[in-house]
Amino acid sequence: MNMGTLDAFMYDYESEFNQASLKTHGMSDALANNILKLGNLFRTRTQALPEKSKRCTIFSPSQRDANWDAFTARQISNADGSETMQSYAKLYEGIAAQRVAIMQSVGRLTLERLFPDGSPDLTPEQRMRVADKLLHERRPAMMMDTLLSALDEITGTSAASMRVKDAIDKQPTVGGYSPGQPVRDTDKTQILDMWNKIRAFIKREYSGYRLDIEALIPAEPIIVTTGQNQFTLGGQVTLSLGTAWNLASFSSTLMHEIKHAIDQNSHAAVEGAAWEGAATSIERQVWPLFIEEAMAGQTALLPVARLKTEIDNVRFTATTDATLKIFLRESCGNDEPDSIAYAEDIVRSYGYNDLDVLQLRSRRAHRSSQYLEYDYGLAMYIDLLTYLQNGVGATPRVDAYLLQTCRMPSPNKNKATIDDLKSCIRDRKP
């Protein structure tokens, strides 16, 4: 325990251990009160620990190994023990670099879609110069800012950047509440409309297989106006709208949580990387196809929506990087930053500068190895999907929803799995 982990604990405590939050899960007043009493007891005991003001934690090699063994055991991986936290951190450097390249590519695609050949706001030569600026931006969360500043610098006017800013201003958003505010009708309408579009997409893409996963999606999510945690419990999705979200980006999170709801409502054994890794893969693999369809009639807004969502996803990379470096930190002298500032500095290097964002990312990074489940699980699950796709051929698309509807939520990487998947695909009913 240190000041960083205590800060993370208190943040999660305040957002989850409250009467309103507990009541949304159908608890009686008596049960909710008893849980609050237990939570308060744990909180007071935690705050009484002498380590609560400790600036940092330096893990010994054995402590790192123990944490890594426990984490990979939950992921059902690293059975031979050949992988270490240090080796994964080295591998993750390559993953982070690859994502910078992806962000640069998305930035350039956004530019080309907003200013195609013949655009009155940007000549081909100017577009090429702006694209060069984007391809040299190494801070992925700054890609939109770099696009705007490059347009102004290279054109010498604000006409082109104002077109981008107009698309930003017109992006539908949800959330952003003060304490005690009720859910706005406009937010509920937008969320339910997007929820139903996702449901219709899933029904069309995955119906006729062994399991009707569309029927396992809750009729609607629970929407609360406090906190920032989106979660699924007992097959019911809870959306916390304390912070404002771009609706397109939020729809990516909806697809993630819907995967968890399907997992839970199917009562299937979902294990290891098939939990967070599979749900995260939906955001990277399926959501882009969905949003292109959902926003097909909003061509002026779609390019910016795609870029803003990609920027939002930088939080995964930055927080994972910070989590690993907290575990692998070698020193913490009085002239060095405390654990909170250390994590914030790492996140800041990705291009974030909003203090609330930096604080939230630090809190996420200080939740032990929990945050590693997203990217580590994603890497493992994408490897599995690639293997299965090669096994069944080019079509259909092999993704986490397809595996769930074929009753294979946690498949093994072997020929028997490929044969079973082929059978499921072959027997699909029209």
N, C-alpha and C positions, 0 to 999 in steps of 0.2 A: 504494500500500500504506500502511496505517496500523494502529494497534493493534486497530481493529475488524475489519478484513479479515483480519489475522493470527489473531485469536481465532476467526473463522469458519472459516478454513482449518484450524487445529489441531483444532477440534471435528470437522470432517468427516474429517480425516486419521485421528484416533484411532478413529472409528467404522467407517471403511471399509478402512483399510490395516492389517488384522490377519489372522493366519493363518486363524482360524475363519471370518471373513467371506469371504475369498477361496476357501476350500475349499468353501463352499456352492455355488459356481458350477462345481464339477466340475474345478477346477484340480489339477494334480499338485503334489506337494510342491516339486519343482524350479521349476516355473513360479511358484508362489505366493511362494517365496523370492526369486526374481529380481525380481518386482514389488515386494516389500517393500524390496529393496535400492534400486531406483530411487526409490520413494517416500521412503525415508529420505534419499537424496541430495538430492532436491528440497526436503525439509523443512529440512535443515541449511543449504542455500543460501538458502532463504527467511528463516530465522531470522538469517542473517548480514547481511541487508540493513540499511543504516543507517536506513531508514524504519520499521523494526519498532516503534519507540517513538513514532512520530509520532501526535499526539493526534487529528488530523482531516485530512480532505482537502477542500479547497475547489476545485471544478472550475471551470475557465474556460468561457466560453460555447462556445468551439470544442470543448473536451473533452466537454461535455454533448451538443453536436450530434453529435459522432462516436459517442458511446455510443448515442444515440437512433437514429441511422442504422443502426448495426450491429444493434441490437435489433429495430427494425421490419423490417429486411431479413429477419431470421430468421422474423418473423411474416408475411412476404410482404404487407406493408401499406405505406401512406404512400409510394406510388410517386412522387407529385408533390412530396413534401417539404414539404407545407403544414402538417403536424402537427409540433409540437415537444414536448420533454419538459415545458416550461412549460405548453403548452396542454393536454396530457393531464393534468397535475397539477390544473389548474383544473377540467377535466371530472370528474376523480376526486373532487373535493370533493362534487360532486352525487351521485355513486355512493355515497359513504360516507354521505351524509345520507339517501339513499333506504334504505340498509340499516339505519340506525337506526330508520326508520319501520317497516320489515319486522319488526325485532326487537320493537318495541313491539306490533305486531299479534300476533306469535307469543306474546308474554308474556300479552296479554289473552286469546287463544284458550286458552292453557294454564289460565288462571284459570277460564274458563267451563266447560272440560271437567272440571276437578277439582271445581268447585263449581257444578253446574247449578242451575236453578230447583228450589226445594224442599230444597236442601241444609241439613242441620241445623247445619252449622258456619258458615254465612255467609248473612246475609239479603241480599235483592236490593239494598238500599240500601248495605250494607257492601261488597258485591261491586263496585258502581259506584264507590265511593270508592277501593277497592284498584286498580281498573282505571285510575282517574285518576292514581294514583301511577305506575303502569307507563307510561302515556302521556307522563309528564314525565321519565322516566329517559332521559338522553342518553348514558349509558355502556353500550353494548350488552352487554359482558361481565359487567355487574353485574345483569342482569335477574333472575336467580334470587334473588340476595341482596335485591334490592328487593322482590320478591314476598313473600319470607319476612318481612322487617321490616315491610312494609305490613300483612300479615295480623295480626301481633302488635299493631301500633299501633292498628289500626282496630277489631279485635274485643276488645282488652283481655285476651285469653287466648292460650295457645299451642296450643289445640286444632286450629285450621285449619292453622297452619304445621307442626305435627307430622305432619299428614296428608301434606303435601308432602315433608317430610324423610323420612318413611317410604318414599315412592315413590323418593326419591333413594337412600336406603340399599339398597333392593332392586333397583336397576338392576344388571343383569349387567355385570361388568367383566372385562377381560383385561389381562395384562401387569403390569409393576411388579416387576422382578427385580434382585437383587444380582448382582455379577460372579460368573460360574461356575455360577449356578443353571441346572438343566435346565428345559426346557419342562414346565409342569404339565399333567397329563392333562386337568384341567378346562378349561384354556385351549384346548388343542388341540381338545377336543370341541366347545366353544362356537364356535370359529372355523370349524371344518370344517362344523358344522351351518349356520352363517350363510352360508358359502361355497356350500354345496349349495342353500340356499334361493335365493340370488342366481342360481345356474346354472339352477334350475328356472324362476324368474321370466323370465329371458332366453329360455329355450327356448320358453316359452309365448307370450311377447309378440312374439318376432322370428323364429320358425321359418317355413319355407315360402317365404322370399324367395330371392334369388340366392345368398347365402352363408350357410352354417350356422355362425353365430358361436358358438353354444353349444359346438360341437366344438372351437373354438380356445381355450377356457378351460382352463388347466392343471387336472389332476385335483385338485390341492391346492397351496396355497402353501408356500414354504419359511418356516419360523418360527424366528427366532433371538431370544435373550433379551438382546441388547446393542443399544444405539443407539436412535434414535427415527425413523430414516428409513425410509419405506415406498417401495419402488421396484420397477421391472420391468426386467429385462434378459434379452434373448434369449427373450422370451415367457414368462419365469418370474417370478412375483411373490414378492418377499421381504418379510416382515413383521417389523419390529424391535419387540420388546416390552419394551425397557428401561424405558419409562414406562407407567404404568397408563392404560388407555383405557376409557371407557364403551363397551360392546359395540355399542349402536345407532349411536353416532357413528362407531365403527370400521368398521361395515358400509358407511358412506358412502365411506370411504377404500377399502374393498375394491372397491366398484363402480368407483371411479376407476381403480384399478390394473388391474382386469379389462379395462377399456377399452384400456389400454396393451398388455396381453397379447394381446388380440384384434388390435390394430393390428400388433403385431410378428409374431404368428403367421400373419397373413394375407399378409404380405410385400407389402402395398399401400403406395403412396406417401402417407404421412401427413405433411403439411407445414404450417408456420406455425401459425395459431390452431387448426388441426385436431388439434394434439398436446395441449398442456396445456389450451387453451381448451375443446376438446371433452370431455376427461375431466372437467374441473371442471363443465361444464354437466350432466353426468350426475348429479353430486352435488346440484345445485340443481333439476333438472327431473325426474329419474327416481327418485332415492332416496326422496323423500317418498312417492311412490306405493307403492314397494316396502315401506317400513317400516310403513306403515299396514296393509298386508296381512300382513307377517311378524309383527307384534305385535298382530294383531286380537284375540287371546285374552288379551291383557294390558292391559285397558283402564285399570287403575289405574296402570300404569307408562308407557303410551304418551305421554301429554301431556308428562310430564317428560323422556322420552327425546327427543321432538321439540325441546323447548326447550334441553336440554343440547347437542344437536347443533348447533342454530343458534348457541349461544354458542361452541361449539368453532370454528365457521366464521368467527367474528369475527377469528380469527388471520389469515385471508387479507387482510381489509381493513386491519387494524392494521399488518401487516408490509409491505403494498404502500405504505401511507402513509409508513411510516418509510423505505422504500427510496427513494421519490421525494424525500423531504425531505433525505436524505443527499446525493443528487446535487445538489439545488438550494440547499444551505446556502450562505449568503453570507459568514459570518464564523465564526472559531473562536479567540477571544481566550482568554487565560489565565483570565479570570473566567467563561468559558463552559464548558459541559460537554464532555468529550471525546466522541469519536464513539460509543462504546459507551453512555455515559450518555444522550447525545442521543437515540439510537434507543430506549432503554428508556423515556425520558420520553414519547415519542410513543405507544408501545404502552401505557404506563400510563394515558394519557388515555382509552383505550377501556374502562377498568375493570379491567384486569389488575393484580394486586398481588403475585402469587406470584413470588419472585425467580428460580426456575428457569425459569418461563415467560418472564419478561422477558429473561433471558439468552439463551434459545433464540431468541426473536423477533429480538433484536439480531443474532444470528449469521445468521439467515436474511436479514435486511435488508442485511447486509454482503456478500452473495454477488453483488456487482455488480448487473446488471439481471435476473438469473435469476428472481427471485421475481415480477417484473412479468409473466411469461408467463401466470400463472394468471388474474389479473383482466383484463389487457389482452386476452388471448386469449379469455376468457369473453365480454367485451363484443362482440368481433368475431363470435364464433361464435353468440351468441344473436341478433345482428342477422341473420345468415345463416339461422338456424332460423326466425325470425319471417317472413322473406321467403318461404322455402320452404313454411311452413305456410299462409300466405295463398294461395300458388299452388296447393296441392293441396286446400285446403278444411279443414273442421274436423276430419276424421278421415282416416287414423289420426294419432296423435301423431308429429310429426316431431322426432326427437332424434338424438343422435350414434350410438346403437346401430342405429337404423333405417337411417341413411345408410351405416353400415359393412356391414350385411347386404344392402344394395342395391348394394354395391361402389362406394360414392361417399364415401369417407372425407374427401376434400378437395375438395368441390364448389365450382364457381363460382356466383356470384350472377347467374344469367341464365335466360332462358326455356328454353334447351336443357336446363338442369339440372332445371327443373320438369317438363318433358316426360318426361325419363328417369326421374325419381322417380315420376311418375304411372304410367308403364309398369311399373315394378318393383312398385308397390302393386297394380296391376290384375292382374298375373300371379302373385300370391302363391298358392302351392299350399296346400290345406287340410291 
